[in-house]
Amino acid sequence: MFRRNTPGDIADHHGPWIRRKPWLGVLAVLALAVSACGGNDGDDDDASDDVNQNTAEDAGDPVQGGTLVYGLEADTANGWAPYRASYATSGYIPLSSVSDSLFAANDDGEIVPLLAESVDHNEDYTEWTITVRDGITFHDGTPLDGEAVKFNIETCAGSPLTGAAYASVGPITASGQTVTIATKNGPWVALPAYFGYGACGYMMSKDWLASLPDVPQRKAGGPYYDAALAATPAEGDPAAPVGLGAFKFDSYEPGNGNVFRAVRNDDYWRGPNGITGENLPYLDAIEAV
């Protein structure tokens, strides 16, 4: 059984920075600059020591505000619902800004719970039960619960794009904050990784997903067809994602010169109004261009 993940465990791999630390490149450039400027003929050892001394104690406290702009190498096709989007590598920057995943990789590369509070399995890994954290809401005010997780997983399992990767998903049941997944192709030892590394691990509002015209639950004859849902208007915008992350979707202009903009979520589950008592996020907004 996976242990419960504490806020301290996930602090270094959260949101847009999960498994991606773009600031490392900046530090490398600064290190090269310091090395070049610190070169001397051996007569200025004291000055060199001053340049290279550790100044961590002068780092100061984090300050809220500002916009961080990412430059992306490619746009994501058919954004942004995970079951239909062909994510470019850097497409995970917008995705992980507006939502979080059930599991994530820590600094040691281990898969640990994030939105999940815990996960357990039977002896032969043919049944998994995920318990999600209580008190988390999507940007539209709907709760993250077992039903929401079930709906998200079924969209990916029933999609022509992502279905092959989730072919081992069998019957799913949900109750309260838990969701139980039975497998249909024998043991599935790596299940948590499939909901940590890939786009389908990022939870989106059930109401938003249900409003999209091509969601698998609207496809007659499909494994997750819901006649009652299919009878409702499909008026949702797939390009306006509704997640539960540190930032809320603001606008998106696809194509060359695109801009994906998201603004601070004041009700973020890891913020001052959330369930962990942290002060995230610090930024006012992010833009991916």
N, C-alpha and C positions, 0 to 999 in steps of 0.2 A: 504494500500500500504506500502511495506517495504521501509524505508528510504535508501538513498544512504549510503554505508559504506565507512568510511574514512580510510586511511592507519593506523592511530592511533588506530582505533577500532579493527583492525585485527592483529596488531603487536604481540600480545601475544599468538595467536593460529594459527600461520602460519606453512605451510610446514610440515616437519616430526614431528613437535611438536603440530599439531592440536589435541586438546583434549587429548594429551599424553604429560606428563611432566616428563620424566625419571629422570631429575635432582632432583626431590623432594625426591627420594630415597636416593640419595647421600647426600642431606642436612640432612635427618633424621639420617643417619649414622654418619655424622659429629657432629650433635647435641648430639648424645649419647656419642661420644668420648669426646667432650668438657665437658659434664656432669660428666663423669667418672674421667677425669683428673682434674676437678675443685673441686672435693670432698676434704674436709679437716676437721680438728677437731675443727674448730671455731676460731683458732688463726691466720688465714690467710685471713681475710675478704677482705683486700685491694687487694690481689692477685686474689681472686675470682672475684672481681668487674672488674679487668683489663681483665680477660679472657672473661667475659660475656658481655662486653660493645659492643655497636653497632659500627662496623667498616665499614659501608656502604660507608662512605666518602672516603675510601681508595680503593674502588673497581677498579678504573682506567678505561681506555677506552677500548672498544673491539678491538682486534687485528685480522686481517685477517690471515688465514693460518691454516694448520693442517688438519688431517683426523680423523673423529669420527667413531668408530667401534661399531656397535650394535650386540649383540648376540640374535638370534631369536630362539624361541622354536620349530618352524616348518617351512618347506618350503611351498611355494604356488604352488598348482598343476595347470598346464596349463597356467602359466603366459605368458604375463602380461596384455593383453587386458582385460578390465573390463568385457566385455560381456561373456568371456570364462574362466576366471581364478577363481579357488576356493581359495579365500584368507584366509590363516590362520590369526589369530588376528594380529600378528606382521607383516604380509604381507603388512600392511598399512604403515610401515616404508619405504620400497622401493618405494611403490606407491606414497606416499605423498612427497617423495624427488624429483621425476621426474615430478610431475604435481600437480596442485591445483584443488580444487573443486569449483563448482558454488556457493555453500553456505557453511558456516561453523558455528560451535558453538562458541559463545564468552565465556568469563569467567563466565557469569551468566547462561550459558546453553541455551541461546537464539539462534535461527537460524538466521543468518544475511548474507547478500550478501558478496561474496568474489570476484570471477571472475565476478559475476554478479554485475552490477552497481545498478540495481533496479529490482523489480518484482511487477507486479500488477495482479489483477484478477477481473472477473466480479462479479456481486452481489451474484450469487449462486455457485461460485467456480467451475464452469464447463469450464472456459477458463482462462488460465494464459499467461501472456506475460512477458518474461524475456529479459531485455536489458543487454548485456555484455559490459564490459569495452572496449573502443577503444584503439588501439595501442599495444595490446599484441600479440606476435607471438609464435608459437611452435618452438621447437628446430630445425626443418627442414626449418624454415623461412616462413611457411604458416601462415595466420592470424587466430586468434580466432575471429570468427564472427558468425552470426546467422546460416549460413549453416553448419559450423563446429559443433556447438552445436546440431543442428537438426540431423546430421549424428550420432553423439555420442549417442544421446537418442534412435534413431531408432535401433542401434546395440543392445542395452540392451533390448528394448521392443520386438525385434524379435528373441532373443536368447532363446534356450531351458533352459539354466541355470538361466538366470535372468528375463526372460519374465514374469513369474508369479508375481514378485514383481512390475512390471510396466504394469500390465494388464489394468490399468485405462488410459494409454496413448492412445489417439485417434489421429485424423489427426494433423500433425505438419506442420506449415508454417514458413518460414524464410525470412527476408528482412533486409539487412544491418547488424546492430548489434543486431537485435531483433529476437526472436523466440517465436512463439505462439503455445501453446499446448492446444488442446481441449480434454476434457475427454470423455470417452465412457461409464462409469459406474456411472454417477451421480457426485455429488460434490466430490472434492478431496482437502480437506482443508490442508492436510499436505504435499502437493507437494514439497515445498522447502526442507523439511527434507530428502526426498528421493534423492535429489541431493546434499546433504551435508554430511550425515552419511555414505552412501554406496559407494562402489567402482565406481558405475556408475555416481556419481557426479563429478569424476575426468576427466577432458577433455584431450583427446588424439588427435594427429594430424589426421585430416580426411584422408589425403593422406596415412598415415601409416595404419590406420584401413582398408581403402579400398584395400590395397595391400595384406591383409591376406586371405588365401584360404578359411577359414570357416566363414568369416564375413556374417551376415544374408542377406545383400544386394546381395550376390552371389547365394543365395539359390532359385532355380526356384520354383515358387508356393508359396513362402513365402510372408508375407504382405508387405515387403519392397524391393522385388526383383527389381534389376536394370539391365536390359539386357545389356546395354552398359557397365556398370562396370563389369559384369560377363564375358564379352568378352575380358577383359584386362588380362594380365599375373598376376598371384597371386604369387608374388615373395617376399613378405614381411616376416619378421621374427618376430613372436609373442613374442619371448624372448628378443627382443631389443626394448623396448617401446620408443615412441617419444611423450613426453609431452611438458609442458611449464613451469615446475617448477624451483626451485632454483638450481637444479642439473641436468646434462645431463647424460643419460645412457652411461656407458663405457663398462662394461662387466658383464657377468652372467654365473656362473657355477652351474647348478642345482644339487639336490641330496645331499647326506651326504657330509659334508665339503664344502657346497656351499658358494659362495661369490657373492653378488650383489654389484657392484661398480658404483658409479655415481660421476661425477666431476662438479665443479662450472660452472654454466651458466652465462657467463659474460653479457648476454643480458636479464637477468631476469627482469620481469616487475616491480619488487620491488627493483631493483638494481640501481646503478648510471647511467646506460644507459637505464633504464626503464621509466615508466610513473609516478612513485611516488617520485623519487628523493631520495630513501632510499639507504642504502649501503649493502643490503643483496645479497647473503649469506656471512657470515664471513669465513666459512670453505672452504678449497680447495676441499675436497671430503668427501664422506661418504661410508662406507662399511657395509653391512648387512651379517653376517656369520651364 
